[in-house]
């Protein structure tokens, strides 16, 4: 039998976890996947979590696990998104909410393209815009944008997703440059394929456009460029987010942190 012992610090947090006591974290797309893992991690680090998602049932489930304020919100309502950020008193903003649509360019629905850009680029802009006055006023803030390896590389059949993530990378860098004088950092975390419902929902679409069985999608498509032939776990991404929110990470801003199993090493 193997026994795992997890050490804790004086506050009861797992050793090495940042101290975010007294901080408020606004996490979008928090009902599942990466967002849920981030909400759990930040709450464990002592932050007061405000969790936003369109999925009411998922938010209820999260609130049963951790202490969190939840709000059901469709972030494509951009005015509402900005109001939530402005009223949250957020010291930490994690822009995570996202969707995916896999189609060849000539078949890509324009309304789907517009919706993805609205959710994954326009909404983060409005959330940052709403959150910054509070962050600037106190001279401290952390913006962490959940980008993707597709913010650094392109893949076929993902025009909207790749465009949105590339745009988010640029937005994050501008926020870093403008926020530096106010004690606000802005960074991107760029995972490859993570074991989430979003990835699971891609498998059928990927199989169809590539003309292969669904069973081969993960090995032949998703992990073909990764040296580490495993899906990334949501908790791995959350740990990176937590580190970037730590007081000790004040000097890290304007970066794109790959969690890609070696994809971008090629």
Secondary structure as the mmCIF struct_conf table of DSSP 4:
data_model
#
loop_
_struct_conf.conf_type_id
_struct_conf.id
_struct_conf.beg_label_comp_id
_struct_conf.beg_label_asym_id
_struct_conf.beg_label_seq_id
_struct_conf.end_label_comp_id
_struct_conf.end_label_asym_id
_struct_conf.end_label_seq_id
STRN STRN1 UNK A 8 UNK A 8
TURN_TY1_P TURN_TY1_P1 UNK A 10 UNK A 11
BEND BEND1 UNK A 12 UNK A 13
STRN STRN2 UNK A 14 UNK A 14
TURN_TY1_P TURN_TY1_P2 UNK A 15 UNK A 16
TURN_TY1_P TURN_TY1_P3 UNK A 21 UNK A 22
STRN STRN3 UNK A 24 UNK A 28
BEND BEND2 UNK A 29 UNK A 29
TURN_TY1_P TURN_TY1_P4 UNK A 30 UNK A 31
BEND BEND3 UNK A 32 UNK A 32
HELX_RH_AL_P HELX_RH_AL_P1 UNK A 33 UNK A 44
TURN_TY1_P TURN_TY1_P5 UNK A 45 UNK A 46
HELX_LH_PP_P HELX_LH_PP_P1 UNK A 47 UNK A 47
STRN STRN4 UNK A 48 UNK A 53
BEND BEND4 UNK A 54 UNK A 54
HELX_RH_AL_P HELX_RH_AL_P2 UNK A 56 UNK A 65
BEND BEND5 UNK A 66 UNK A 66
STRN STRN5 UNK A 68 UNK A 72
TURN_TY1_P TURN_TY1_P6 UNK A 75 UNK A 76
BEND BEND6 UNK A 77 UNK A 77
HELX_RH_AL_P HELX_RH_AL_P3 UNK A 78 UNK A 87
TURN_TY1_P TURN_TY1_P7 UNK A 88 UNK A 89
BEND BEND7 UNK A 91 UNK A 91
STRN STRN6 UNK A 92 UNK A 95
HELX_RH_3T_P HELX_RH_3T_P1 UNK A 105 UNK A 107
HELX_RH_AL_P HELX_RH_AL_P4 UNK A 110 UNK A 117
HELX_RH_PI_P HELX_RH_PI_P1 UNK A 118 UNK A 122
HELX_RH_AL_P HELX_RH_AL_P5 UNK A 123 UNK A 138
TURN_TY1_P TURN_TY1_P8 UNK A 139 UNK A 139
STRN STRN7 UNK A 141 UNK A 146
HELX_RH_3T_P HELX_RH_3T_P2 UNK A 149 UNK A 151
TURN_TY1_P TURN_TY1_P9 UNK A 152 UNK A 152
BEND BEND8 UNK A 153 UNK A 153
TURN_TY1_P TURN_TY1_P10 UNK A 156 UNK A 157
HELX_RH_AL_P HELX_RH_AL_P6 UNK A 159 UNK A 179
HELX_RH_3T_P HELX_RH_3T_P3 UNK A 180 UNK A 182
TURN_TY1_P TURN_TY1_P11 UNK A 183 UNK A 183
STRN STRN8 UNK A 184 UNK A 191
BEND BEND9 UNK A 192 UNK A 193
STRN STRN9 UNK A 194 UNK A 194
BEND BEND10 UNK A 195 UNK A 196
HELX_RH_AL_P HELX_RH_AL_P7 UNK A 197 UNK A 210
TURN_TY1_P TURN_TY1_P12 UNK A 211 UNK A 211
BEND BEND11 UNK A 212 UNK A 212
HELX_RH_3T_P HELX_RH_3T_P4 UNK A 214 UNK A 216
HELX_RH_AL_P HELX_RH_AL_P8 UNK A 217 UNK A 217
HELX_RH_PI_P HELX_RH_PI_P2 UNK A 218 UNK A 222
BEND BEND12 UNK A 223 UNK A 223
TURN_TY1_P TURN_TY1_P13 UNK A 224 UNK A 225
BEND BEND13 UNK A 227 UNK A 228
BEND BEND14 UNK A 230 UNK A 230
HELX_LH_PP_P HELX_LH_PP_P2 UNK A 231 UNK A 231
STRN STRN10 UNK A 232 UNK A 232
HELX_LH_PP_P HELX_LH_PP_P3 UNK A 233 UNK A 233
HELX_RH_AL_P HELX_RH_AL_P9 UNK A 234 UNK A 245
BEND BEND15 UNK A 246 UNK A 246
HELX_RH_3T_P HELX_RH_3T_P5 UNK A 247 UNK A 249
TURN_TY1_P TURN_TY1_P14 UNK A 250 UNK A 251
BEND BEND16 UNK A 254 UNK A 254
STRN STRN11 UNK A 256 UNK A 259
BEND BEND17 UNK A 260 UNK A 260
TURN_TY1_P TURN_TY1_P15 UNK A 261 UNK A 262
HELX_RH_3T_P HELX_RH_3T_P6 UNK A 263 UNK A 265
#
